[in-house]
């Protein structure tokens, strides 16, 4: 036990912990958007805050449980379950691929349903604040969506928080010596230069730094609780960004579906389906955010000019004066 806590405070472990917390923060942003959107549907502000806190708390607890389950059954996730080949589609599906594809499809469906709702409702403020969603149902949906996000984030964290080692074993499989942060080649070279009685071979071993991942998950949960109210209030005051958030969720679903298709080696009409790269994903998100910000600012300037025309002054200078007034108002607000 003492060695485990000592290992947590090494320079290497601290760097790994920092990378894990950063990963959880980046991957948790879209989750936070969904929590804010879902909690807005609960009528009472006090109940909405309760939904956010309980939803995030339960989701963090279940994410930790899921972490231990995935680490324990990681080998089974990659085992083929079934495969099929048709004229249109073919693939070999594992449990990991199925969960990733179905989870991504669920996120895409949820995002499109919410976008459709925004387009159909005449007064979105009244529809969101009317208690359209019960507290229990909102918490259940937040926890369910969090688990979908968790599966991918845990697998990404495992790729960061692992230790490569190699064991010298005898014919009975008993470990005679361990090379931490080593591989089979290093182990074999040592075994050749320093023969060990009874040794048979070197076996690769990969262990996962579960305590570091648990700390990162708890830290991300605390961060989401602290930021949930601010994100919710921001979306209420700037509803144009709610659509942006939903499209970000939709892209997360696309990312997961393509990743699952890649894991299943799926082909569509004979063409291989590749996973959407993380760099492409973040590039698209960045372009969406910048485009949305510029579009909204331009739209406000057009409304200022339109307002001047409505008030009776349709001269060219009226529009310019309205824009200048709008810009001065923004500066004074800061």
C-alpha positions as CSV (number, residue, x, y, z in Angstrom):
1,X,0.0,0.0,0.0
2,X,2.8,2.4,0.9
3,X,4.5,1.7,-2.4
4,X,1.3,2.4,-4.3
5,X,1.0,5.9,-2.7
6,X,4.8,6.5,-3.2
7,X,4.4,5.7,-7.0
8,X,1.6,8.3,-7.2
9,X,4.0,11.2,-6.4
10,X,6.8,10.4,-8.8
11,X,7.5,13.0,-11.5
12,X,6.3,10.5,-14.2
13,X,3.0,9.9,-12.3
14,X,2.4,13.6,-11.8
15,X,2.9,14.3,-15.5
16,X,0.5,11.4,-16.3
17,X,-2.0,12.7,-13.8
18,X,-1.9,16.2,-15.5
19,X,-2.4,14.6,-18.9
20,X,-5.4,12.6,-17.6
21,X,-7.0,15.7,-16.0
22,X,-6.5,17.6,-19.2
23,X,-8.0,14.7,-21.2
24,X,-11.0,14.5,-18.9
25,X,-11.5,18.3,-19.1
26,X,-11.5,18.3,-22.9
27,X,-13.7,15.2,-23.3
28,X,-16.0,16.4,-20.5
29,X,-16.9,19.7,-22.2
30,X,-19.5,18.2,-24.5
31,X,-20.9,16.3,-21.5
32,X,-21.2,19.5,-19.6
33,X,-23.2,21.0,-22.5
34,X,-25.7,18.2,-22.4
35,X,-26.1,18.5,-18.7
36,X,-26.8,22.2,-19.0
37,X,-29.3,21.7,-21.8
38,X,-31.1,18.9,-20.1
39,X,-31.3,20.6,-16.7
40,X,-32.9,23.7,-18.4
41,X,-36.0,21.5,-19.0
42,X,-36.8,21.2,-15.3
43,X,-39.1,24.1,-14.3
44,X,-37.9,25.0,-10.8
45,X,-34.3,26.6,-10.7
46,X,-33.7,24.9,-7.4
47,X,-34.7,21.5,-8.8
48,X,-32.6,22.2,-11.9
49,X,-29.5,22.8,-9.7
50,X,-30.3,19.5,-7.9
51,X,-30.5,17.7,-11.2
52,X,-27.0,19.0,-12.2
53,X,-25.4,18.1,-8.9
54,X,-27.0,14.7,-8.5
55,X,-26.6,13.8,-12.1
56,X,-22.9,14.7,-12.1
57,X,-22.3,13.0,-8.7
58,X,-24.0,9.7,-9.7
59,X,-22.3,9.8,-13.1
60,X,-18.8,10.2,-11.5
61,X,-19.5,7.2,-9.1
62,X,-20.7,5.0,-12.0
63,X,-17.8,6.1,-14.2
64,X,-15.3,4.9,-11.5
65,X,-17.2,1.6,-11.3
66,X,-17.1,1.4,-15.1
67,X,-13.3,2.1,-15.0
68,X,-12.7,-1.0,-12.8
69,X,-15.0,-3.1,-15.0
70,X,-13.2,-2.1,-18.2
71,X,-9.8,-2.6,-16.8
72,X,-10.7,-6.1,-15.5
73,X,-12.5,-7.2,-18.7
74,X,-10.3,-5.3,-21.2
75,X,-9.3,-8.5,-23.0
76,X,-12.9,-9.5,-23.5
77,X,-13.8,-6.1,-25.1
78,X,-11.5,-7.0,-28.0
79,X,-12.9,-10.5,-28.5
80,X,-14.9,-10.9,-31.7
81,X,-18.6,-11.5,-31.0
82,X,-20.0,-11.9,-34.6
83,X,-19.3,-10.9,-38.1
84,X,-21.3,-10.7,-41.3
85,X,-20.8,-9.9,-45.0
86,X,-23.5,-8.6,-47.4
87,X,-23.4,-6.8,-50.7
88,X,-23.8,-3.4,-48.8
89,X,-22.0,-3.7,-45.5
90,X,-19.5,-6.1,-43.8
91,X,-17.7,-6.1,-40.5
92,X,-16.4,-8.1,-37.5
93,X,-17.9,-6.7,-34.3
94,X,-16.4,-6.7,-30.8
95,X,-18.1,-5.6,-27.6
96,X,-16.0,-2.4,-27.7
97,X,-17.0,-1.7,-31.3
98,X,-20.7,-2.3,-30.6
99,X,-20.8,-0.1,-27.5
100,X,-19.0,2.7,-29.3
101,X,-21.3,2.6,-32.4
102,X,-24.5,2.4,-30.4
103,X,-23.4,5.1,-28.0
104,X,-22.4,7.4,-30.8
105,X,-25.7,6.8,-32.6
106,X,-27.6,7.5,-29.4
107,X,-25.8,10.9,-29.0
108,X,-26.5,11.8,-32.7
109,X,-30.2,10.9,-32.2
110,X,-30.4,13.0,-29.0
111,X,-28.8,16.0,-30.6
112,X,-31.0,15.9,-33.7
113,X,-34.1,15.5,-31.6
114,X,-33.2,18.6,-29.5
115,X,-32.5,20.6,-32.7
116,X,-35.8,19.6,-34.1
117,X,-37.5,20.6,-30.8
118,X,-35.9,24.1,-31.0
119,X,-37.2,24.5,-34.6
120,X,-40.8,23.4,-33.7
121,X,-41.4,25.3,-30.5
122,X,-42.6,28.9,-30.8
123,X,-41.4,30.1,-27.3
124,X,-38.4,28.0,-26.3
125,X,-38.1,29.9,-22.9
126,X,-41.6,28.8,-21.9
127,X,-41.1,25.2,-23.1
128,X,-37.9,24.8,-21.1
129,X,-39.1,26.4,-17.9
130,X,-42.5,24.6,-17.7
131,X,-41.3,21.5,-16.0
132,X,-41.3,19.5,-19.2
133,X,-38.8,17.1,-17.7
134,X,-39.2,15.5,-14.2
135,X,-36.2,15.6,-11.9
136,X,-35.8,11.8,-11.8
137,X,-36.0,11.5,-15.6
138,X,-33.5,14.3,-16.1
139,X,-31.0,12.7,-13.7
140,X,-31.4,9.3,-15.4
141,X,-30.8,10.8,-18.9
142,X,-27.7,12.7,-17.6
143,X,-26.3,9.6,-16.0
144,X,-27.0,7.5,-19.1
145,X,-25.4,10.0,-21.5
146,X,-22.4,10.4,-19.2
147,X,-21.8,6.6,-19.3
148,X,-21.8,6.8,-23.1
149,X,-19.2,9.5,-22.9
150,X,-17.3,7.6,-20.2
151,X,-16.7,4.5,-22.3
152,X,-14.6,6.4,-24.8
153,X,-12.9,8.6,-22.3
154,X,-11.8,5.7,-20.1
155,X,-10.3,3.9,-23.1
156,X,-8.4,7.0,-24.0
157,X,-7.2,7.4,-20.4
158,X,-6.0,3.8,-20.3
159,X,-3.9,4.5,-23.4
160,X,-2.2,7.2,-21.3
161,X,-2.1,5.7,-17.8
162,X,-0.4,2.4,-18.4
163,X,3.0,0.9,-17.5
164,X,4.8,-1.5,-19.8
165,X,6.8,-4.2,-18.2
166,X,8.1,-7.7,-18.8
167,X,8.3,-10.8,-16.6
168,X,10.9,-13.6,-16.6
169,X,8.9,-16.7,-15.9
170,X,9.6,-20.4,-15.4
171,X,7.7,-23.3,-17.0
172,X,5.1,-23.1,-14.3
173,X,4.4,-19.5,-15.0
174,X,6.0,-18.3,-11.8
175,X,7.5,-14.8,-12.0
176,X,11.2,-14.9,-11.4
177,X,12.0,-11.2,-12.1
178,X,10.2,-8.2,-13.4
179,X,11.4,-5.4,-15.7
180,X,9.3,-2.3,-15.0
181,X,9.0,0.1,-18.0
182,X,10.7,-2.5,-20.1
183,X,9.7,-4.8,-23.0
184,X,10.4,-8.4,-24.1
185,X,13.5,-7.4,-26.1
186,X,15.2,-5.8,-23.0
187,X,14.1,-8.7,-20.9
188,X,15.5,-11.3,-23.4
189,X,18.8,-9.5,-23.6
190,X,19.2,-9.6,-19.9
191,X,18.2,-13.2,-19.8
192,X,20.9,-14.1,-22.4
193,X,23.6,-12.1,-20.6
194,X,22.5,-13.2,-17.2
195,X,21.0,-16.8,-17.3
196,X,18.6,-17.5,-14.6
197,X,18.1,-21.0,-13.4
198,X,14.6,-22.4,-14.3
199,X,13.8,-19.4,-16.6
200,X,11.8,-20.2,-19.7
201,X,10.8,-17.0,-21.4
202,X,10.0,-13.3,-21.1
203,X,6.3,-12.3,-21.1
204,X,5.1,-8.8,-21.8
205,X,2.8,-7.2,-19.2
206,X,0.8,-4.0,-19.2
207,X,-0.6,-2.6,-16.0
208,X,-2.9,0.4,-15.7
209,X,-2.5,3.2,-13.2
210,X,-6.0,3.0,-11.9
211,X,-5.5,5.4,-8.9
212,X,-4.4,8.1,-11.2
213,X,-7.4,7.6,-13.4
214,X,-9.8,7.7,-10.4
215,X,-8.2,11.0,-9.2
216,X,-8.7,12.5,-12.7
217,X,-12.3,11.3,-12.9
218,X,-13.1,12.8,-9.4
219,X,-11.3,16.1,-10.4
220,X,-13.3,16.3,-13.6
221,X,-16.5,15.7,-11.7
222,X,-15.8,18.5,-9.2
223,X,-14.9,20.8,-12.1
224,X,-18.2,20.0,-13.9
225,X,-20.2,20.7,-10.7
226,X,-18.4,24.1,-10.3
227,X,-19.0,25.0,-13.9
228,X,-22.5,23.5,-14.5
229,X,-24.4,26.6,-13.2
230,X,-22.3,29.0,-15.2
231,X,-22.7,27.1,-18.4
232,X,-26.4,26.8,-17.8
233,X,-26.8,30.5,-17.2
234,X,-24.7,31.3,-20.2
235,X,-26.9,29.2,-22.5
236,X,-30.0,30.8,-21.0
237,X,-28.7,34.3,-21.7
238,X,-27.2,33.4,-25.1
239,X,-29.6,30.9,-26.6
240,X,-28.0,31.2,-30.1
241,X,-25.1,29.1,-28.7
242,X,-27.4,26.3,-27.6
243,X,-27.7,25.2,-31.3
244,X,-23.9,25.3,-31.5
245,X,-23.7,23.0,-28.4
246,X,-26.1,20.6,-29.9
247,X,-24.1,20.4,-33.2
248,X,-21.0,19.8,-31.1
249,X,-22.8,16.9,-29.5
250,X,-23.8,15.6,-32.9
251,X,-20.1,15.7,-34.0
252,X,-19.2,13.7,-30.9
253,X,-21.7,11.1,-32.0
254,X,-20.2,11.0,-35.5
255,X,-16.7,10.7,-33.9
256,X,-17.8,7.7,-31.9
257,X,-19.7,6.0,-34.7
258,X,-16.7,6.2,-37.1
259,X,-14.4,5.0,-34.3
260,X,-16.6,2.0,-33.7
261,X,-16.8,1.3,-37.4
262,X,-13.0,1.4,-37.6
263,X,-12.8,-1.1,-34.7
264,X,-15.2,-3.4,-36.4
265,X,-13.3,-3.1,-39.7
266,X,-16.5,-2.1,-41.4
267,X,-16.8,-1.7,-45.1
268,X,-19.7,0.1,-46.9
269,X,-20.1,-0.9,-50.6
270,X,-16.6,-2.2,-50.4
271,X,-15.1,1.0,-49.1
272,X,-13.4,0.8,-45.7
273,X,-14.8,3.1,-43.0
274,X,-12.0,5.0,-41.2
275,X,-12.2,6.6,-37.8
276,X,-12.5,10.4,-37.7
277,X,-9.2,11.7,-36.4
278,X,-9.2,13.7,-33.2
279,X,-7.3,16.6,-34.9
280,X,-10.0,16.8,-37.6
281,X,-12.7,16.7,-34.9
282,X,-11.2,19.6,-33.0
283,X,-10.5,21.6,-36.2
284,X,-14.2,21.3,-37.2
285,X,-15.3,22.3,-33.6
286,X,-13.0,25.3,-33.8
287,X,-14.3,26.4,-37.2
288,X,-17.9,26.0,-35.9
289,X,-17.3,28.1,-32.8
290,X,-15.5,30.9,-34.7
291,X,-18.1,31.0,-37.4
292,X,-20.9,31.1,-34.9
293,X,-19.4,34.0,-32.9
294,X,-18.7,36.0,-36.1
295,X,-22.2,35.3,-37.5
296,X,-23.9,36.3,-34.2
297,X,-22.0,39.6,-34.0
298,X,-22.8,40.4,-37.7
299,X,-26.4,39.6,-37.1
300,X,-26.6,42.0,-34.1
301,X,-25.1,44.8,-36.2
302,X,-27.7,44.1,-38.9
303,X,-30.5,44.3,-36.3
304,X,-29.1,47.6,-35.1
305,X,-29.3,49.0,-38.6
306,X,-32.8,47.5,-39.1
307,X,-33.9,49.1,-35.9
308,X,-32.8,52.5,-37.1
309,X,-34.9,52.0,-40.3
310,X,-37.9,50.9,-38.3
311,X,-37.7,54.1,-36.2
312,X,-38.1,56.1,-39.3
313,X,-34.6,57.2,-40.4
314,X,-33.8,55.2,-43.5
315,X,-30.7,57.2,-44.5
316,X,-27.3,55.5,-45.0
317,X,-25.9,57.4,-42.0
318,X,-28.6,56.1,-39.7
319,X,-27.4,52.6,-40.1
320,X,-23.8,53.7,-39.4
321,X,-24.8,55.6,-36.4
322,X,-26.8,52.6,-35.1
323,X,-23.8,50.4,-35.5
324,X,-21.5,52.9,-33.7
325,X,-24.1,53.1,-30.9
326,X,-24.2,49.3,-30.6
327,X,-20.4,49.1,-30.4
328,X,-20.2,51.8,-27.7
329,X,-22.9,50.0,-25.7
330,X,-20.7,46.8,-25.9
331,X,-17.6,48.7,-24.7
332,X,-19.4,50.3,-21.8
333,X,-20.9,46.9,-20.8
334,X,-17.3,45.6,-20.5
